[in-house]
Amino acid sequence: MKSRAAVLEEGSKEFEIVELDVDEPRVGEVQIKFTASGLCHSDLHLTDGVYGDSPRYPIVGGHEGAGIIEAVGPGVTHVEPGDHVVCSFMPSCGVCRYCASGHSNLCNLGANILKGHMPDGTFRFHRDGRDLGGMCMLGTFSERATIPARSAVKVDPWLPLEVAVLAGCGVPTGWGSAVNAGGVKAGDTAVIYGSGGVGINSVQGAAYAGAKYVVVVDPVEFKRKTALELGATHVFADADEAAAKVNELTWGEGADQAILTVGVMDEVVVRQAFDIVGKGGTIVVVGQANPENLTIQLPSAMFTRNEKVIRGAQFGSCNPQYDIVKLLRLWNSGRLKLDELVTKNYTLDQVNEGYEDLKAGKLIRGVIVHE
C-alpha cells in the first residue's frame, strides 16, 4: 500500500512530504488509516539534537495519533477492521514485569521507540529500497501505517478523533504527571513550569485533584492566559516572581509539587523546582534533555534533611489501555477540556508551518487532520 508521509532524514531541520510503501500487518500488528495527528514537541526534538544519538533516520514523524483500523494481523483479537482507536506512544504487552505490576507505561516493548522499528527489529515503511522507522513505532505523520496492535486503544466510535487524538500523548502525560506521579491532593499547592501541550494538562489534572493553588510559570502570555482559563490560580512569566508568591501563599512552607513540562529540560529549571517545594515536596521531571547532559545536580544535604522527592514521569505514569479511555470519558462528562486545547488544525503538507507556529509560542496544540 502507498501512503504520503512527513519524513526526516538525518540532519534535517524540516519534514519532507514523500510517498512510501507500507507493508501489510504481520503477527500482532494492525494497519491503521490515521485521521488526526498531534504536533508534539517531542517530534521537534528529532530535528534539534535533544535525543542525541538515540533516533534512527530516516524516520516518519508523529507519535500522537488516532484513526480507523483497516486490517489486523494474525493473533490480534482486541480490535478489528472498522474500530476507532487512539494510539498510545508506548505500546503495552500486558505480560512483562512492568505491565503485570501496573506500570504498563514502562513496558519493555517501548525499548526502541526512537529507532522506530517493530519489536522484532524489522520495518513496515519503505522507500526506494530503504527502510524507514516510525516515531514511537507509529509514524502518525503518515496517512496509513502498520503498527503494533498493543499501541492501539479502542475508543467509542462516536468520539471526534481530531479531538480524541490528544489522549494519545499530551493529555495523559500532563494529567498523570500531576495526579499520578505528583500525587496532587485536595488543598495542595502545585507549580507547573511550562503550560504548552503537556503542561496545560498538568494544570487540568492538579485542579481536578483539588489543589488549592495551581501556579504556572511560562514566558508566553498566550499560554498563561489559557492556563488561567483551564484551572490555574496564578500565572507568572518569571520563576523568581512565582517563587515569591508561592512563599506568600504557603506561609513560607513551600509548594507540595513542582511539575516540569518545559520543552527542553535544563539544570536551571530543576533547581528552581527544587527550591520552590517545601519539606516532603515532590519534583516531577517530564521534559526531555540530551541523554549526555547532567541536568539534575542538587545539594544532597537539603535533599536529605527536607525529605524532598524527585522522580521522572513517562506517559504521566498512566496505563495506556485504561487511562486513555478514562480520560476521554472525563471529557465526555465535561470534567476535562480537550476542544479548548486545539489551537489550530493543519494539513499534512503544512506540518513544517505547524512546527514554526509551535516554536513561536502560538500553539497549545496543533493537529494535523489527514485528508
C-alpha positions in Angstrom: 0.0 0.0 0.0 1.1 3.6 -0.8 1.0 6.4 1.7 2.0 10.0 1.8 4.1 10.9 4.9 6.3 13.5 6.5 9.8 12.2 6.8 13.0 13.4 8.4 16.5 12.5 7.1 19.5 12.7 9.5 20.4 16.3 10.0 17.2 17.6 8.5 15.5 20.6 10.2 12.2 20.3 8.3 10.0 17.4 7.3 9.8 16.3 3.7 6.5 15.0 2.3 7.1 11.8 0.3 5.3 8.7 -0.8 6.1 5.5 1.0 5.3 1.8 0.7 3.6 0.3 3.7 3.7 -3.4 4.5 0.6 -5.4 5.4 0.3 -6.3 9.2 2.1 -9.3 10.5 1.5 -11.3 13.7 0.4 -8.9 16.5 0.1 -5.9 14.2 -2.6 -3.8 12.7 -2.9 -1.4 9.7 -4.4 1.9 10.5 -5.7 4.9 8.5 -4.8 7.9 10.5 -7.5 10.6 10.9 -5.5 13.0 13.0 -2.1 13.6 14.5 -1.0 16.0 17.2 2.0 18.2 16.7 4.0 17.3 19.8 7.3 19.0 20.9 8.9 15.6 21.2 8.9 15.2 17.4 10.6 18.6 17.1 13.4 17.1 19.2 14.2 14.8 16.2 15.5 18.0 14.5 17.3 19.8 17.3 19.6 17.1 18.7 17.9 16.8 22.1 17.7 13.0 21.7 21.5 12.7 21.0 22.3 9.5 19.0 19.2 7.7 20.0 17.0 8.2 16.9 17.5 6.3 13.7 17.0 8.1 10.4 15.2 8.3 8.0 12.1 8.3 10.3 8.4 9.1 9.8 7.4 11.7 12.3 4.4 11.7 14.6 3.5 9.7 17.7 0.2 11.2 18.8 -2.4 9.7 16.5 -5.9 8.5 16.1 -7.6 6.7 13.3 -9.6 3.7 12.0 -8.3 0.1 11.8 -8.2 -1.2 8.2 -6.7 -4.7 8.7 -5.4 -6.9 11.5 -2.6 -9.4 11.5 -2.8 -13.0 13.0 -3.3 -13.2 16.7 -5.0 -9.7 17.1 -8.3 -10.0 19.0 -8.9 -6.7 20.9 -9.5 -4.7 17.7 -10.9 -5.4 14.3 -11.4 -3.6 11.0 -13.6 -0.6 11.4 -12.7 0.1 15.0 -11.8 3.6 16.0 -8.6 3.8 18.1 -6.3 6.3 19.8 -2.7 5.3 19.6 -0.5 5.2 22.7 3.1 6.2 22.0 4.0 3.5 24.5 2.8 0.0 23.5 1.9 -2.3 26.4 2.3 -6.1 26.1 0.3 -6.8 29.2 2.6 -9.6 30.4 6.1 -8.2 31.1 7.1 -7.4 34.6 6.1 -3.7 34.3 2.7 -4.3 32.7 1.9 -7.1 35.2 2.7 -4.8 38.1 0.5 -1.9 36.9 3.2 0.1 35.2 2.5 -0.5 31.5 3.8 2.9 30.6 7.2 1.3 31.2 6.5 -1.8 29.0 9.6 -3.5 27.6 8.0 -3.2 24.1 8.9 0.5 24.2 12.6 0.0 24.3 13.2 1.1 20.7 10.6 3.8 20.2 13.2 6.3 18.9 14.6 3.7 16.5 11.1 3.3 15.0 11.2 -0.3 14.1 8.9 -3.1 15.3 9.8 -5.0 18.4 11.3 -7.7 16.3 13.7 -5.2 14.7 12.0 -5.1 11.2 10.4 -2.1 9.5 7.0 -1.6 7.8 7.8 1.7 6.0 10.0 1.6 2.8 11.1 3.9 0.1 13.4 3.3 -2.8 14.9 0.2 -1.2 15.4 1.9 2.2 13.7 1.0 5.5 12.1 3.8 7.4 11.1 3.8 11.1 8.1 5.4 12.6 8.4 7.7 15.6 7.4 5.5 18.6 6.7 2.7 16.2 3.7 4.7 14.9 4.7 7.4 12.4 1.4 9.3 12.7 2.5 11.8 10.1 1.7 9.1 7.6 -1.7 8.7 6.1 -1.5 5.0 6.8 0.8 2.8 8.9 1.3 -0.7 10.2 1.8 -0.5 13.9 2.0 -2.9 16.9 -1.5 -3.9 17.9 -0.7 -3.2 21.5 -0.3 0.5 20.6 -3.9 0.7 19.6 -6.5 1.6 22.2 -10.1 1.1 21.1 -12.4 4.0 21.8 -16.1 4.8 21.3 -16.9 5.3 17.6 -18.8 8.5 18.1 -15.8 10.3 19.5 -14.4 13.0 17.2 -11.0 11.6 16.5 -9.4 15.0 15.7 -10.1 15.8 19.4 -9.6 12.4 21.0 -6.1 12.2 19.4 -4.8 14.4 22.2 -5.4 11.5 24.6 -2.5 9.6 23.0 0.3 11.7 24.5 -0.1 15.3 25.7 -3.2 14.8 27.9 -2.2 11.7 29.8 1.4 12.8 30.1 0.4 16.1 31.6 -2.6 15.0 33.6 -0.8 11.9 35.0 2.3 13.9 35.9 0.2 15.9 38.4 -2.3 13.3 39.5 -0.2 10.1 39.4 3.4 11.0 39.6 3.0 14.2 41.6 0.2 12.8 43.8 -1.6 16.2 44.0 -4.3 16.1 46.7 -7.0 18.5 47.9 -5.6 21.6 49.4 -2.1 21.2 47.9 -0.1 23.9 46.1 1.2 22.8 42.8 3.6 24.7 40.5 3.8 23.8 36.8 6.8 25.0 34.7 5.6 25.3 31.1 2.0 25.3 30.0 2.1 24.0 26.5 0.5 20.9 25.1 1.7 18.8 28.1 1.8 21.3 30.9 -1.7 22.6 30.3 -2.9 19.2 31.2 -0.9 19.2 34.4 -2.8 22.3 35.2 -6.1 20.5 34.5 -5.0 17.5 36.5 -3.9 19.5 39.5 -7.2 21.5 39.5 -9.2 18.3 39.2 -7.4 16.7 42.1 -8.4 19.6 44.3 -5.2 21.7 44.6 -5.9 25.0 46.4 -3.3 26.8 44.3 -2.2 25.9 40.8 0.7 28.2 39.9 2.0 28.3 36.3 5.4 29.6 35.1 5.6 30.3 31.4 7.2 33.2 29.4 4.4 33.1 26.7 1.4 35.4 27.5 -1.0 33.3 25.4 -0.1 30.2 27.3 -0.5 31.9 30.7 -3.9 33.2 29.7 -5.0 29.7 28.6 -3.7 28.3 31.9 -6.0 30.7 33.8 -9.0 29.5 31.7 -8.3 25.9 32.4 -7.6 25.8 36.2 -4.5 27.9 37.1 -5.0 30.2 40.0 -1.8 32.3 39.5 0.5 32.7 36.4 3.9 34.2 36.1 6.4 34.9 33.3 9.3 34.9 35.8 10.3 32.0 38.0 11.5 34.3 40.8 8.2 36.1 41.0 6.4 32.8 41.1 8.7 31.6 44.0 7.9 34.8 46.0 4.2 34.3 45.5 4.3 30.7 46.5 6.2 31.6 49.6 3.5 34.1 50.5 0.6 31.7 49.7 2.0 28.9 51.8 3.2 31.0 54.7 6.8 30.1 53.9 6.3 26.4 53.8 6.7 26.0 50.0 4.8 24.1 47.3 3.8 20.5 47.6 4.6 19.7 43.9 6.7 21.2 41.1 6.0 19.6 37.7 8.5 20.3 35.0 7.0 20.2 31.5 9.3 22.7 29.7 10.2 21.8 26.1 13.9 21.3 26.9 15.0 20.4 30.4 18.0 22.1 32.0 19.6 22.3 35.4 18.3 25.8 36.0 14.6 24.9 36.0 15.4 21.7 38.0 17.0 23.9 40.7 14.1 26.4 40.6 11.7 23.5 41.2 13.8 22.0 44.0 13.9 25.4 45.8 10.1 26.1 45.4 8.9 22.9 47.0 8.8 22.6 50.8 9.6 19.7 53.1 8.5 16.4 51.7 7.7 18.1 48.4 7.8 16.3 45.1 9.5 17.4 41.9 8.3 15.6 38.7 10.6 15.8 35.7 8.7 15.4 32.4 10.5 17.4 29.8 13.3 15.9 27.7 17.1 16.7 27.6 20.1 15.2 25.7 21.0 12.0 27.5 24.6 13.1 27.8 23.6 16.3 29.8 23.6 16.2 33.6 20.5 18.3 34.2 19.9 17.1 37.8 22.5 18.3 40.2 21.2 19.2 43.6 22.6 19.7 47.1 22.3 16.4 48.9 22.2 17.9 52.4 19.0 19.9 51.7 17.6 16.9 49.7 18.1 14.6 52.7 17.1 16.9 55.6 13.9 18.0 53.9 13.0 14.6 52.5 12.3 16.1 49.1 11.4 13.6 46.3 12.4 13.9 42.7 11.1 11.5 40.1 10.6 11.1 36.4 7.3 10.5 34.7 6.8 8.6 31.4 3.4 8.9 29.9 2.3 10.6 33.1 2.7 7.2 34.9 -0.6 6.2 33.2 -1.6 2.8 32.0 -2.5 3.4 28.3 -5.2 0.8 27.7 -7.1 2.0 30.8 -6.3 5.7 31.2 -6.8 6.8 27.6 -10.4 5.6 27.7 -10.8 7.0 31.2 -9.7 10.5 30.2 -11.9 10.5 27.1 -14.9 9.7 29.3 -14.0 12.5 31.7 -14.1 14.8 28.6 -17.5 13.4 27.6 -18.7 14.2 31.1 -17.4 17.8 30.9 -14.8 17.2 33.6 -11.8 17.5 31.2 -11.3 20.1 28.5 -10.0 18.9 25.1 -11.5 21.0 22.4 -10.0 24.1 24.0 -6.5 22.7 23.7 -6.6 22.6 19.9 -5.3 26.0 18.8 -5.2 25.2 15.0 -5.7 22.4 12.5 -3.2 21.8 9.7 -3.0 19.6 6.6 -0.1 17.1 6.3 1.5 19.5 3.8 1.5 22.2 6.5 3.5 20.2 9.0 6.5 22.5 8.9 4.3 25.5 9.2 2.7 23.9 12.3 6.1 23.4 13.9 7.1 27.0 13.2 4.0 28.1 15.0 4.8 25.8 17.9 8.4 27.2 18.2 6.9 30.8 18.1 4.7 30.0 21.1 1.4 30.3 19.1 0.0 26.9 19.9 -1.2 24.9 22.9 -1.7 22.0 20.5 -1.7 21.9 16.7 -3.4 19.0 15.0 -2.8 17.5 11.5 -6.1 16.4 10.1 -5.4 13.8 7.4 -7.4 14.2 4.2 
